[in-house]
């Protein structure tokens, strides 16, 4: 009976050099696994593989040396342990994320919950080529958002409350963009310089600065045969609903305009960045 290698690859089983051996890619959202899931993975690696796993550059786990005849048993035992097989090929891949504001003091957004929501919304969607999301919690950019087809970076939309300020100047010193100035009894914000990092909010000893989580989006990043930094073509998204509107529009643009085997960045460049930006602005109601 002929082996359908294309279907196996779609389901996360990648052929190895060794005949009838596969490296099995697992679904790991936002780099998070429970201790129980890790135990399941370890047991599968020992029972069906060669006793080790490979940690990928995108927070994934692969178990090499899975035999062709064991694939169905492996999938069943993984599922029983709460572990899902990943995907390969031309579709939305596993979403990566840093630890975000739930753990990291620098985080401006809660990244793991967002990564789960993105995964539920897009994971496995068929597209002309692979499409990658990456979520990072702040301007420190540990996850390197701009390497992704769609990168999401946390930021704060900030406001100053004069009545709570003691004019200590800590926020002015903390701002790396020189966006804050102490003038008389005022702290003046140059919004053109502000990069939404939220350091003023996090450094203020009296909570005179208030920050609302927001989302800085970049489009068309690549980090493979061709390396390109994702581009910010729309203003910061002030809430999740707006952010998802932008994400929907970007994925739909790719689905409509891309030629088979063409990455998102290449599609944008062929169609035109102005066309892409106009499509995004229309959906985002940037000018409303």
Phi and psi in degrees as GROMACS dihedral restraints (atoms count N, CA, C in turn):
[ dihedral_restraints ]
;  ai    aj    ak    al  type     phi  dphi    fc
    3     4     5     6     1   -68.3    20    10
    4     5     6     7     1   142.1    20    10
    6     7     8     9     1   -90.9    20    10
    7     8     9    10     1   128.7    20    10
    9    10    11    12     1   -86.9    20    10
   10    11    12    13     1    85.4    20    10
   12    13    14    15     1   -66.6    20    10
   13    14    15    16     1   -31.5    20    10
   15    16    17    18     1   -63.4    20    10
   16    17    18    19     1   -43.3    20    10
   18    19    20    21     1   -67.7    20    10
   19    20    21    22     1   -37.2    20    10
   21    22    23    24     1   -63.2    20    10
   22    23    24    25     1   -43.1    20    10
   24    25    26    27     1   -64.9    20    10
   25    26    27    28     1   -41.6    20    10
   27    28    29    30     1   -56.8    20    10
   28    29    30    31     1   -35.3    20    10
   30    31    32    33     1   -89.8    20    10
   31    32    33    34     1    12.1    20    10
   33    34    35    36     1    97.3    20    10
   34    35    36    37     1     7.3    20    10
   36    37    38    39     1  -105.2    20    10
   37    38    39    40     1   109.0    20    10
   39    40    41    42     1  -101.5    20    10
   40    41    42    43     1   129.5    20    10
   42    43    44    45     1   -62.9    20    10
   43    44    45    46     1   138.7    20    10
   45    46    47    48     1   -97.9    20    10
   46    47    48    49     1   173.9    20    10
   48    49    50    51     1   -62.0    20    10
   49    50    51    52     1   -34.0    20    10
   51    52    53    54     1   -77.3    20    10
   52    53    54    55     1   129.1    20    10
   54    55    56    57     1   -56.7    20    10
   55    56    57    58     1   132.3    20    10
   57    58    59    60     1    60.4    20    10
   58    59    60    61     1    26.1    20    10
   60    61    62    63     1  -116.0    20    10
   61    62    63    64     1   143.3    20    10
   63    64    65    66     1  -133.0    20    10
   64    65    66    67     1   144.4    20    10
   66    67    68    69     1   -95.3    20    10
   67    68    69    70     1   117.3    20    10
   69    70    71    72     1   -94.5    20    10
   70    71    72    73     1   121.1    20    10
   72    73    74    75     1   -89.8    20    10
   73    74    75    76     1   133.0    20    10
   75    76    77    78     1  -102.9    20    10
   76    77    78    79     1   156.5    20    10
   78    79    80    81     1   -86.5    20    10
   79    80    81    82     1   115.8    20    10
   81    82    83    84     1  -129.4    20    10
   82    83    84    85     1   109.6    20    10
   84    85    86    87     1   -91.9    20    10
   85    86    87    88     1   126.1    20    10
   87    88    89    90     1    63.9    20    10
   88    89    90    91     1    19.9    20    10
   90    91    92    93     1    73.2    20    10
   91    92    93    94     1    11.3    20    10
   93    94    95    96     1  -103.2    20    10
   94    95    96    97     1   129.9    20    10
   96    97    98    99     1  -134.8    20    10
   97    98    99   100     1   143.3    20    10
   99   100   101   102     1   -78.1    20    10
  100   101   102   103     1   162.1    20    10
  102   103   104   105     1   -59.6    20    10
  103   104   105   106     1   -37.6    20    10
  105   106   107   108     1   -65.0    20    10
  106   107   108   109     1   -40.4    20    10
  108   109   110   111     1   -64.5    20    10
  109   110   111   112     1   -39.2    20    10
  111   112   113   114     1   -63.1    20    10
  112   113   114   115     1   -40.2    20    10
  114   115   116   117     1   -62.4    20    10
  115   116   117   118     1   -43.5    20    10
  117   118   119   120     1   -59.1    20    10
  118   119   120   121     1   -46.6    20    10
  120   121   122   123     1   -61.7    20    10
  121   122   123   124     1   -43.6    20    10
  123   124   125   126     1   -61.9    20    10
  124   125   126   127     1   -42.6    20    10
  126   127   128   129     1   -64.1    20    10
  127   128   129   130     1   -40.6    20    10
  129   130   131   132     1   -64.4    20    10
  130   131   132   133     1   -42.1    20    10
  132   133   134   135     1   -61.9    20    10
  133   134   135   136     1   -38.8    20    10
  135   136   137   138     1   -74.6    20    10
  136   137   138   139     1   -39.2    20    10
  138   139   140   141     1   -78.3    20    10
  139   140   141   142     1   -40.6    20    10
  141   142   143   144     1  -115.9    20    10
  142   143   144   145     1   -18.5    20    10
  144   145   146   147     1  -103.0    20    10
  145   146   147   148     1  -140.1    20    10
  147   148   149   150     1  -120.3    20    10
  148   149   150   151     1    21.5    20    10
  150   151   152   153     1    90.2    20    10
  151   152   153   154     1     9.7    20    10
  153   154   155   156     1  -143.2    20    10
  154   155   156   157     1   163.4    20    10
  156   157   158   159     1  -122.2    20    10
  157   158   159   160     1   162.3    20    10
  159   160   161   162     1  -114.4    20    10
  160   161   162   163     1   128.2    20    10
  162   163   164   165     1   -93.7    20    10
  163   164   165   166     1   120.1    20    10
  165   166   167   168     1   -83.7    20    10
  166   167   168   169     1   170.2    20    10
  168   169   170   171     1   -70.0    20    10
  169   170   171   172     1   -14.1    20    10
  171   172   173   174     1  -110.1    20    10
  172   173   174   175     1    39.0    20    10
  174   175   176   177     1    63.5    20    10
  175   176   177   178     1    17.7    20    10
  177   178   179   180     1   -92.2    20    10
  178   179   180   181     1   169.8    20    10
  180   181   182   183     1  -124.7    20    10
  181   182   183   184     1   132.1    20    10
  183   184   185   186     1  -123.4    20    10
  184   185   186   187     1   137.7    20    10
  186   187   188   189     1  -108.5    20    10
  187   188   189   190     1   108.4    20    10
  189   190   191   192     1   -82.7    20    10
  190   191   192   193     1   166.8    20    10
  192   193   194   195     1    64.6    20    10
  193   194   195   196     1    37.5    20    10
  195   196   197   198     1   -83.6    20    10
  196   197   198   199     1   127.6    20    10
  198   199   200   201     1   -81.3    20    10
  199   200   201   202     1   147.3    20    10
  201   202   203   204     1   -52.5    20    10
  202   203   204   205     1   -44.0    20    10
  204   205   206   207     1   -72.4    20    10
  205   206   207   208     1   -12.4    20    10
  207   208   209   210     1   -99.7    20    10
  208   209   210   211     1    -1.8    20    10
  210   211   212   213     1   -59.0    20    10
  211   212   213   214     1   -46.8    20    10
  213   214   215   216     1   -66.1    20    10
  214   215   216   217     1   -39.6    20    10
  216   217   218   219     1   -64.8    20    10
  217   218   219   220     1   -40.4    20    10
  219   220   221   222     1   -62.3    20    10
  220   221   222   223     1   -46.6    20    10
  222   223   224   225     1   -61.4    20    10
  223   224   225   226     1   -40.5    20    10
  225   226   227   228     1   -66.1    20    10
  226   227   228   229     1   -42.8    20    10
  228   229   230   231     1   -71.6    20    10
  229   230   231   232     1   -34.3    20    10
  231   232   233   234     1   -63.3    20    10
  232   233   234   235     1   -47.0    20    10
  234   235   236   237     1   -60.4    20    10
  235   236   237   238     1   -39.0    20    10
  237   238   239   240     1   -63.6    20    10
  238   239   240   241     1   -27.3    20    10
  240   241   242   243     1   -96.2    20    10
  241   242   243   244     1    11.2    20    10
  243   244   245   246     1    78.0    20    10
  244   245   246   247     1    24.0    20    10
  246   247   248   249     1  -116.0    20    10
  247   248   249   250     1   134.8    20    10
  249   250   251   252     1  -108.0    20    10
  250   251   252   253     1   150.1    20    10
  252   253   254   255     1   -79.4    20    10
  253   254   255   256     1   146.0    20    10
  255   256   257   258     1   -85.0    20    10
  256   257   258   259     1  -160.6    20    10
  258   259   260   261     1  -133.8    20    10
  259   260   261   262     1   159.7    20    10
  261   262   263   264     1  -133.0    20    10
  262   263   264   265     1   179.3    20    10
  264   265   266   267     1    80.1    20    10
  265   266   267   268     1  -163.0    20    10
  267   268   269   270     1   -80.4    20    10
  268   269   270   271     1    77.2    20    10
  270   271   272   273     1  -161.5    20    10
  271   272   273   274     1   171.4    20    10
  273   274   275   276     1   -69.9    20    10
  274   275   276   277     1   126.0    20    10
  276   277   278   279     1   -90.8    20    10
  277   278   279   280     1   179.9    20    10
  279   280   281   282     1   -58.5    20    10
  280   281   282   283     1   139.0    20    10
  282   283   284   285     1   -85.2    20    10
  283   284   285   286     1   130.7    20    10
  285   286   287   288     1  -100.3    20    10
  286   287   288   289     1   155.7    20    10
  288   289   290   291     1  -161.6    20    10
  289   290   291   292     1   151.2    20    10
  291   292   293   294     1   -83.4    20    10
  292   293   294   295     1  -175.2    20    10
  294   295   296   297     1   -78.3    20    10
  295   296   297   298     1   -22.3    20    10
  297   298   299   300     1    67.0    20    10
  298   299   300   301     1  -166.3    20    10
  300   301   302   303     1   -68.9    20    10
  301   302   303   304     1   -15.6    20    10
  303   304   305   306     1   -66.9    20    10
  304   305   306   307     1   -24.5    20    10
  306   307   308   309     1  -128.3    20    10
  307   308   309   310     1   -41.9    20    10
  309   310   311   312     1   -89.2    20    10
  310   311   312   313     1   129.3    20    10
  312   313   314   315     1   -61.3    20    10
  313   314   315   316     1   -24.7    20    10
  315   316   317   318     1   -83.5    20    10
  316   317   318   319     1   -14.9    20    10
  318   319   320   321     1   -64.4    20    10
  319   320   321   322     1   138.8    20    10
  321   322   323   324     1  -105.2    20    10
  322   323   324   325     1   -22.2    20    10
  324   325   326   327     1  -130.9    20    10
  325   326   327   328     1   157.8    20    10
  327   328   329   330     1   -86.4    20    10
  328   329   330   331     1   104.5    20    10
  330   331   332   333     1   -80.9    20    10
  331   332   333   334     1   -38.7    20    10
  333   334   335   336     1   -68.0    20    10
  334   335   336   337     1   -44.4    20    10
  336   337   338   339     1   -60.2    20    10
  337   338   339   340     1   -38.5    20    10
  339   340   341   342     1   -67.2    20    10
  340   341   342   343     1   -42.3    20    10
  342   343   344   345     1   -60.7    20    10
  343   344   345   346     1   -40.4    20    10
  345   346   347   348     1   -62.2    20    10
  346   347   348   349     1   -42.7    20    10
  348   349   350   351     1   -65.4    20    10
  349   350   351   352     1   -42.3    20    10
  351   352   353   354     1   -61.8    20    10
  352   353   354   355     1   -44.1    20    10
  354   355   356   357     1   -61.7    20    10
  355   356   357   358     1   -45.4    20    10
  357   358   359   360     1   -62.1    20    10
  358   359   360   361     1   -30.9    20    10
  360   361   362   363     1   -83.5    20    10
  361   362   363   364     1   -35.3    20    10
  363   364   365   366     1  -125.1    20    10
  364   365   366   367     1   -21.1    20    10
  366   367   368   369     1   -53.7    20    10
  367   368   369   370     1   129.5    20    10
  369   370   371   372     1    82.7    20    10
  370   371   372   373     1    -1.8    20    10
  372   373   374   375     1   -60.8    20    10
  373   374   375   376     1   132.2    20    10
  375   376   377   378     1   -72.8    20    10
  376   377   378   379     1   131.5    20    10
  378   379   380   381     1  -142.1    20    10
  379   380   381   382     1   171.1    20    10
  381   382   383   384     1   -63.1    20    10
  382   383   384   385     1   -24.3    20    10
  384   385   386   387     1  -154.7    20    10
  385   386   387   388     1   176.0    20    10
  387   388   389   390     1   -63.0    20    10
  388   389   390   391     1   153.2    20    10
  390   391   392   393     1  -141.8    20    10
  391   392   393   394     1   127.6    20    10
  393   394   395   396     1  -120.3    20    10
  394   395   396   397     1   133.7    20    10
  396   397   398   399     1  -105.2    20    10
  397   398   399   400     1   142.7    20    10
  399   400   401   402     1  -138.3    20    10
  400   401   402   403     1   135.5    20    10
  402   403   404   405     1  -120.6    20    10
  403   404   405   406     1   125.0    20    10
  405   406   407   408     1  -125.5    20    10
  406   407   408   409     1   145.5    20    10
  408   409   410   411     1   -79.9    20    10
  409   410   411   412     1   -19.0    20    10
  411   412   413   414     1  -162.1    20    10
  412   413   414   415     1  -176.0    20    10
  414   415   416   417     1   -67.5    20    10
  415   416   417   418     1   -14.9    20    10
  417   418   419   420     1   -63.4    20    10
  418   419   420   421     1   -25.8    20    10
  420   421   422   423     1    59.5    20    10
  421   422   423   424     1    42.2    20    10
  423   424   425   426     1   -57.0    20    10
  424   425   426   427     1   -32.1    20    10
  426   427   428   429     1   -84.4    20    10
  427   428   429   430     1    -8.1    20    10
  429   430   431   432     1    57.6    20    10
  430   431   432   433     1    62.9    20    10
  432   433   434   435     1   -55.9    20    10
  433   434   435   436     1   -37.7    20    10
  435   436   437   438     1   -69.9    20    10
  436   437   438   439     1    -5.8    20    10
  438   439   440   441     1   -79.6    20    10
  439   440   441   442     1   -11.2    20    10
  441   442   443   444     1   -96.2    20    10
  442   443   444   445     1   159.4    20    10
  444   445   446   447     1   -57.7    20    10
  445   446   447   448     1   -40.9    20    10
  447   448   449   450     1  -134.4    20    10
  448   449   450   451     1   113.3    20    10
  450   451   452   453     1  -103.6    20    10
  451   452   453   454     1   140.0    20    10
  453   454   455   456     1  -124.2    20    10
  454   455   456   457     1   122.8    20    10
  456   457   458   459     1  -122.5    20    10
  457   458   459   460     1   132.0    20    10
  459   460   461   462     1   -74.7    20    10
  460   461   462   463     1   145.4    20    10
  462   463   464   465     1  -150.9    20    10
  463   464   465   466     1   176.1    20    10
  465   466   467   468     1  -121.3    20    10
  466   467   468   469     1   135.4    20    10
  468   469   470   471     1   -89.3    20    10
  469   470   471   472     1   119.6    20    10
  471   472   473   474     1  -110.5    20    10
  472   473   474   475     1   151.1    20    10
  474   475   476   477     1  -141.7    20    10
  475   476   477   478     1   146.7    20    10
  477   478   479   480     1  -107.3    20    10
  478   479   480   481     1   135.1    20    10
  480   481   482   483     1  -107.8    20    10
  481   482   483   484     1   107.4    20    10
  483   484   485   486     1   -58.7    20    10
  484   485   486   487     1   -39.7    20    10
  486   487   488   489     1   -63.3    20    10
  487   488   489   490     1   -23.3    20    10
  489   490   491   492     1   -95.6    20    10
  490   491   492   493     1    -5.0    20    10
  492   493   494   495     1   -89.9    20    10
  493   494   495   496     1   136.6    20    10
  495   496   497   498     1  -106.8    20    10
  496   497   498   499     1     9.0    20    10
  498   499   500   501     1    55.5    20    10
  499   500   501   502     1    41.5    20    10
  501   502   503   504     1   -76.9    20    10
  502   503   504   505     1   -20.9    20    10
  504   505   506   507     1    82.5    20    10
  505   506   507   508     1     4.3    20    10
  507   508   509   510     1   -61.3    20    10
  508   509   510   511     1   -42.0    20    10
  510   511   512   513     1   -64.0    20    10
  511   512   513   514     1   -38.3    20    10
  513   514   515   516     1   -62.9    20    10
  514   515   516   517     1   -42.3    20    10
  516   517   518   519     1   -68.8    20    10
  517   518   519   520     1   -33.7    20    10
  519   520   521   522     1   -73.6    20    10
  520   521   522   523     1   -25.0    20    10
  522   523   524   525     1   -74.6    20    10
  523   524   525   526     1   118.0    20    10
  525   526   527   528     1   -85.5    20    10
  526   527   528   529     1    -9.2    20    10
  528   529   530   531     1  -100.1    20    10
  529   530   531   532     1     2.8    20    10
  531   532   533   534     1    54.8    20    10
  532   533   534   535     1    39.0    20    10
  534   535   536   537     1   -89.6    20    10
  535   536   537   538     1    -9.6    20    10
  537   538   539   540     1  -116.7    20    10
  538   539   540   541     1   140.9    20    10
  540   541   542   543     1  -137.7    20    10
  541   542   543   544     1   140.3    20    10
  543   544   545   546     1   -93.1    20    10
  544   545   546   547     1   112.1    20    10
  546   547   548   549     1  -125.2    20    10
  547   548   549   550     1   108.1    20    10
  549   550   551   552     1    61.5    20    10
  550   551   552   553     1  -126.2    20    10
  552   553   554   555     1  -101.5    20    10
  553   554   555   556     1    26.6    20    10
  555   556   557   558     1  -124.0    20    10
  556   557   558   559     1   146.8    20    10
  558   559   560   561     1  -103.8    20    10
  559   560   561   562     1   114.4    20    10
  561   562   563   564     1   -98.9    20    10
  562   563   564   565     1   129.0    20    10
  564   565   566   567     1  -102.7    20    10
  565   566   567   568     1   124.4    20    10
  567   568   569   570     1   -92.4    20    10
  568   569   570   571     1    98.8    20    10
  570   571   572   573     1   -66.4    20    10
  571   572   573   574     1   -22.6    20    10
  573   574   575   576     1   -69.7    20    10
  574   575   576   577     1   -26.2    20    10
  576   577   578   579     1   -89.9    20    10
  577   578   579   580     1   -24.5    20    10
  579   580   581   582     1   -62.1    20    10
  580   581   582   583     1   131.9    20    10
  582   583   584   585     1  -110.0    20    10
  583   584   585   586     1    14.7    20    10
  585   586   587   588     1    68.1    20    10
  586   587   588   589     1    22.1    20    10
  588   589   590   591     1   -68.2    20    10
  589   590   591   592     1   -28.0    20    10
  591   592   593   594     1    81.2    20    10
  592   593   594   595     1    11.1    20    10
  594   595   596   597     1   -64.4    20    10
  595   596   597   598     1   -30.5    20    10
  597   598   599   600     1   -63.6    20    10
  598   599   600   601     1   -42.8    20    10
  600   601   602   603     1   -63.6    20    10
  601   602   603   604     1   -46.0    20    10
  603   604   605   606     1   -74.0    20    10
  604   605   606   607     1   -23.2    20    10
  606   607   608   609     1   -93.8    20    10
  607   608   609   610     1   -17.9    20    10
  609   610   611   612     1   -68.1    20    10
  610   611   612   613     1   123.8    20    10
  612   613   614   615     1   -77.6    20    10
  613   614   615   616     1   -12.6    20    10
  615   616   617   618     1  -119.1    20    10
  616   617   618   619     1     9.6    20    10
  618   619   620   621     1    57.9    20    10
  619   620   621   622     1    35.8    20    10
  621   622   623   624     1   -75.1    20    10
  622   623   624   625     1   -22.8    20    10
  624   625   626   627     1   -99.0    20    10
  625   626   627   628     1   133.2    20    10
  627   628   629   630     1  -117.4    20    10
  628   629   630   631     1   137.8    20    10
  630   631   632   633     1  -126.3    20    10
  631   632   633   634     1   134.4    20    10
  633   634   635   636     1  -106.3    20    10
  634   635   636   637     1   127.1    20    10
  636   637   638   639     1   -56.6    20    10
  637   638   639   640     1   139.4    20    10
  639   640   641   642     1  -146.8    20    10
  640   641   642   643     1   176.0    20    10
  642   643   644   645     1  -131.8    20    10
  643   644   645   646     1   120.0    20    10
  645   646   647   648     1   -97.8    20    10
  646   647   648   649     1   119.7    20    10
  648   649   650   651     1  -108.2    20    10
  649   650   651   652     1   138.1    20    10
  651   652   653   654     1  -126.6    20    10
  652   653   654   655     1   147.2    20    10
  654   655   656   657     1  -128.2    20    10
  655   656   657   658     1   140.8    20    10
  657   658   659   660     1    84.0    20    10
  658   659   660   661     1    24.5    20    10
  660   661   662   663     1   -73.2    20    10
  661   662   663   664     1   147.9    20    10
  663   664   665   666     1  -139.3    20    10
  664   665   666   667     1   143.2    20    10
  666   667   668   669     1  -148.4    20    10
  667   668   669   670     1    73.1    20    10
  669   670   671   672     1  -152.3    20    10
  670   671   672   673     1  -125.7    20    10
  672   673   674   675     1   -59.4    20    10
  673   674   675   676     1   -32.8    20    10
  675   676   677   678     1  -122.6    20    10
  676   677   678   679     1   135.5    20    10
  678   679   680   681     1  -113.6    20    10
  679   680   681   682     1   122.1    20    10
  681   682   683   684     1  -141.6    20    10
  682   683   684   685     1   140.9    20    10
  684   685   686   687     1   -85.7    20    10
  685   686   687   688     1   134.3    20    10
  687   688   689   690     1   -59.8    20    10
  688   689   690   691     1   150.3    20    10
  690   691   692   693     1  -112.8    20    10
  691   692   693   694     1   135.6    20    10
  693   694   695   696     1   -87.9    20    10
  694   695   696   697     1   108.6    20    10
  696   697   698   699     1  -108.4    20    10
  697   698   699   700     1    -7.0    20    10
  699   700   701   702     1  -132.3    20    10
  700   701   702   703     1   159.0    20    10
  702   703   704   705     1   -64.0    20    10
  703   704   705   706     1   165.9    20    10
  705   706   707   708     1   -56.5    20    10
  706   707   708   709     1   136.7    20    10
  708   709   710   711     1   -85.7    20    10
  709   710   711   712     1   125.1    20    10
  711   712   713   714     1   -80.4    20    10
  712   713   714   715     1   -12.7    20    10
  714   715   716   717     1  -156.2    20    10
  715   716   717   718     1   173.0    20    10
  717   718   719   720     1   -65.5    20    10
  718   719   720   721     1   -36.5    20    10
  720   721   722   723     1   -61.2    20    10
  721   722   723   724     1   -43.6    20    10
  723   724   725   726     1   -67.3    20    10
  724   725   726   727     1   -40.9    20    10
  726   727   728   729     1   -60.4    20    10
  727   728   729   730     1   -43.4    20    10
  729   730   731   732     1   -70.6    20    10
  730   731   732   733     1   -30.6    20    10
  732   733   734   735     1   -60.8    20    10
  733   734   735   736     1   -41.5    20    10
  735   736   737   738     1   -67.3    20    10
  736   737   738   739     1   -41.9    20    10
  738   739   740   741     1   -64.1    20    10
  739   740   741   742     1   -44.0    20    10
  741   742   743   744     1   -57.3    20    10
  742   743   744   745     1   -45.4    20    10
  744   745   746   747     1   -64.1    20    10
  745   746   747   748     1   -39.5    20    10
  747   748   749   750     1   -67.2    20    10
  748   749   750   751     1   -46.9    20    10
  750   751   752   753     1   -64.5    20    10
  751   752   753   754     1   -41.3    20    10
  753   754   755   756     1   -64.7    20    10
  754   755   756   757     1   -38.6    20    10
  756   757   758   759     1   -59.9    20    10
  757   758   759   760     1   -45.1    20    10
  759   760   761   762     1   -62.4    20    10
  760   761   762   763     1   -45.5    20    10
  762   763   764   765     1   -62.3    20    10
  763   764   765   766     1   -37.1    20    10
  765   766   767   768     1   -78.0    20    10
  766   767   768   769     1   -39.9    20    10
  768   769   770   771     1  -102.4    20    10
  769   770   771   772     1   -21.5    20    10
  771   772   773   774     1   -74.7    20    10
  772   773   774   775     1   144.0    20    10
  774   775   776   777     1   -86.0    20    10
  775   776   777   778     1   154.6    20    10
  777   778   779   780     1   -58.7    20    10
  778   779   780   781     1   132.9    20    10
  780   781   782   783     1    82.4    20    10
  781   782   783   784     1    10.2    20    10
  783   784   785   786     1  -107.7    20    10
  784   785   786   787     1   128.5    20    10
  786   787   788   789     1   -72.9    20    10
  787   788   789   790     1   160.3    20    10
  789   790   791   792     1   -55.0    20    10
  790   791   792   793     1   -46.4    20    10
  792   793   794   795     1   -58.8    20    10
  793   794   795   796     1   -44.6    20    10
  795   796   797   798     1   -63.9    20    10
  796   797   798   799     1   -38.9    20    10
  798   799   800   801     1   -62.2    20    10
  799   800   801   802     1   -45.1    20    10
  801   802   803   804     1   -61.3    20    10
  802   803   804   805     1   -45.0    20    10
  804   805   806   807     1   -64.9    20    10
  805   806   807   808     1   -37.1    20    10
  807   808   809   810     1   -70.4    20    10
  808   809   810   811     1   -45.8    20    10
  810   811   812   813     1   -73.2    20    10
  811   812   813   814     1   -36.0    20    10
  813   814   815   816     1   119.8    20    10
  814   815   816   817     1   129.7    20    10
  816   817   818   819     1   -61.7    20    10
  817   818   819   820     1   -34.6    20    10
  819   820   821   822     1   -63.9    20    10
  820   821   822   823     1   -39.9    20    10
  822   823   824   825     1   -65.0    20    10
  823   824   825   826     1   -43.7    20    10
  825   826   827   828     1   -63.3    20    10
  826   827   828   829     1   -45.8    20    10
  828   829   830   831     1   -61.4    20    10
  829   830   831   832     1   -41.6    20    10
  831   832   833   834     1   -63.2    20    10
  832   833   834   835     1   -39.7    20    10
  834   835   836   837     1   -64.8    20    10
  835   836   837   838     1   -40.1    20    10
  837   838   839   840     1   -67.3    20    10
  838   839   840   841     1   -43.7    20    10
  840   841   842   843     1   -63.4    20    10
  841   842   843   844     1   -35.7    20    10
  843   844   845   846     1   -65.1    20    10
  844   845   846   847     1   -44.7    20    10
  846   847   848   849     1   -70.8    20    10
  847   848   849   850     1   -36.2    20    10
  849   850   851   852     1   -80.8    20    10
  850   851   852   853     1   -11.5    20    10
  852   853   854   855     1    54.7    20    10
  853   854   855   856     1    43.9    20    10
  855   856   857   858     1   -59.6    20    10
  856   857   858   859     1   -35.2    20    10
  858   859   860   861     1   -92.7    20    10
  859   860   861   862     1     2.1    20    10
